[in-house]
Amino acid sequence: MLEKVMFPVTEIPAIGKMPKGFKERENTGYKFIMREDTGQILSCMTNDYKLVKNETIVNKAKPIIESNNGVLKEVRSFGTGNRMFTKWEFPDHKVKLSKNDVMSPEIVIANSYNGVVGVNIIAGAFRMICSNGAVIGIIAKKYTNRHLKSNVSLDNLDSVIEDTMNKTKLIFKDEFPILMDTQIKENHIVKFLEMFPIQTNEIVTQKLITDKPKSFWDLFNVGTNVLTHNVNRNVQAVHSVENQLYPKIKRMALKEAKIAVA
């Protein structure tokens, strides 16, 4: 599967074709990023853009992930190849959350040749990755680095990947059990409803009535189900809910767990 994103790319100076009477410019301050296998131009970037090849990222990440028994789960390429992501899972650390719900730590590594995203490394447990590359689920840690020549931290990808994986494993070990074992109360339902845009209240309420969540994990599943199946994903407010859903539910669960112990 990795072959679809490991194609060769190169940089070509963008020479300016000037109007009659003006001298041709060899240095316009821009360059083309081109696929060498097809000749397709993937983007036109400034000279400050640092080309970070998919092949470089994958070759750095793959041995580290595989040494932790990670398994490649999905590879996607967008457009003519100007954006990509790979998703890996770690089945040795699976957690059974309910009879039909088993999750593994996952890591998503994304890159682009058109400046849409830099080098993105996102770890967590994902319910869905949309056709545009948007991630929905539990983000344990996110590393983002822009393609700039001055950005030397791109050279530290190996330590970033290792740290990101370790953070994800801790969440599965320390946080998920609390969400599963801590019961929700009426005030938690109210706070949950307040996370969503008012126009979705009827949808969310109906889902709460149907699913009858008892734990914070149940409540989180109601939220992800609504976000992935029942709302207009072109609305910006929906993506804001995605970003805050797990952190807010986690905070409520930790607070309630402390009260229960006390």
Buried (B, 14 or more C-beta within 10 A) or exposed (E): EBEEBEBEBEEEEBBBEEEEEEEEEEEBEBBBBBBEEEEBBBBBBEBEBBBBBBBBBBEBBBEBBEEBEBEBBBBBBBBBBBBBBBBBBBEEBEBEBEEEEEBBBBBBBBBBBBBBBBBBBBBBBBBEBEEEBEBBBBBBBEBEBBBEEEBEEBEEBEEBBBBBBBBBBEBBEEBBBBBBEBBBEEEBBEBBBEBBBEEBEEBBEEBBEEEEBEBBBBBBBBBBBBBBEEBEBEEEBBEEBBEEBBEBBBEBBBEBBEEEEE
